[in-house]
Amino acid sequence: MLVTVVVVVWLGLLAALVQKQATPPEAPPLPAAADLPPERLATDEWFGIYQGDRKIGWAHRSITKVSDGLAVRDDSSFRLAMLGTEQRVQTSLVAETDPTYTLKGFRFQLVSPAATFSADGEIEGDRVSIEHGSGEARSKLEIPLKEPIHLPTTLRAKLALWDAEPGARHGATVFSPLTMKNEPMTIVVEGRETIPGPNGPVETVRIAEDHQGLAARAWIAKDGSTIREEATLGFRLERQAPEVAVADVDGSAPVDLALESRIPLDGRIESPRESSRLRLAVRGAAAARIPDDPPRQRVRDGILEIEREPLPEPDSLASTEAPEELTKPSPFIESGDAEIVTVAREVAGDETDHTRIARKLVDWVGSELTQEPSVTIPSARAVLATKRGDCNEHAVLLAALARAAGIPARVVAGATYADDGFYYHAWNELWLGGRWVSADAIFRQLPADATHVKFLTGGPESHLELADVVGRLEFATVESPS
């Protein structure tokens, strides 16, 4: 299931986002390092990480002034579960800036039982060069920059928020090593509030942050330090003394993100894997996030209807062509990798028909990969090496193999039904017979059953967009699938 999406959202709030300043004219400018008091240039903050009333880990952030700028470090360690499988996750972000907080380079790392993912970035003029991947499977990426980029660790503390009136807004554009994209973010000053701190009550400025629809709050003290943060699904950070932050982590059954984030269903669906038609009433604040995507998926007046599309007949001709970029390698879908090309050719054999090749690829990925929940950022090259993972790993590998075999392919994300609700999930769409056809290697389906509700198109670099859906949707059966 696509619980990795939720983890990505949480990690993004903890440590992984890199921001560039784009303050609107009415907001105070970001002051130069030389103009700031020393306490704003050197911080050392420890936090306990909580979900509800349970402590699940710790986080540590530090900023140190060096001769030519700032050295920033942001670490976290916490325990989660996914579908009953415990995962201990560690993240680390190390970065350097110049005296104006402009980012010069960074190294991000995510360590879980499944894999170690890292992204190393270096800013060179108007471009950021990134090398990312798991283990020895590495890919390179260059992203153009229109403006200098900054770290949130410095941005929050350095914005002149303390004297701002409630309602003051600060704009920023966010670059994430996890998603490899620049995205808008808004910071709004909500007001002042006195809250408990590590050494007693602290007067703070409360700010609200909105990133891709994901809402979070932070409480900032007068010296620029963070006292509390709150994120989705009841997660929060509480400022604590170092020895308190790392102590008393709840060792009982950890929070299961798959269960916490599932979309509830009023009703029940019998034989979901055989369903060919589904009608659901859609409720909740995120109802508009479900796209109308005919002919398979239609949304009208709060009713979602999905009809499993027919599989094109072999040797059927394509009436139109798929977008060219979906035939080429892309971040996390390395279809030009020599080993991926070799496997695609071996699986296809002498077959030339795309529909038959697609069937072979779906079956091969479904049978060759060991299904297990994982917390990592998957790439096709790394998945082929380990041959294990959840729906994300299956989807990126199938997309890469299909493209290597000459079939345009893309990853889609949404939710599918299992037992007691809809769980976040990733699958594929393959261009067959002149149209997109759904495919799910986890269930070895071509096309996928009608309980697959599509939210967005794109690989792991796009899945942060699901953040504003989590906890804001409910479904109800209108008509049982046939």
Secondary structure, DSSP 8 states (H G I E B T S, - for coil): -THHHHHHHHHIIIII-EEEE---TTS-----GGGS-GGGT-EEEEEEEEETTEEEEEEEEEEEEETTEEEEEEEEEEEEEETTEEEEEEEEEEEEE-TT--EEEEEEEEE-SS-EEEEEEEEETTEEEEEEEETTEEEEEEEE-SS--B-HHHHHHHS--TT--TT-EEEEEEEETTTTEEEEEEEEEEEEEEEEETTEEEEEEEEEEEETTEEEEEEEETTS-EEEEE-GGGEEEEEE-HHHHTS----SS--BHHHHH-EEEES--SSGGG--EEEEEEESTTGGGS--BTTTEEEETTEEEEE------TT---SS---GGGGS-BTTB-TT-HHHHHHHHHHHTT---HHHHHHHHHHHHHHHSEE----S---HHHHHHH-EESHHHHHHHHHHHHHHTT--EEEEEEEEE-SSEEEEEEEEEEEETTEEEEEBTTTTBSS--TT-EEEEE--GGGGGGGGGTTTS-EEEEEE---
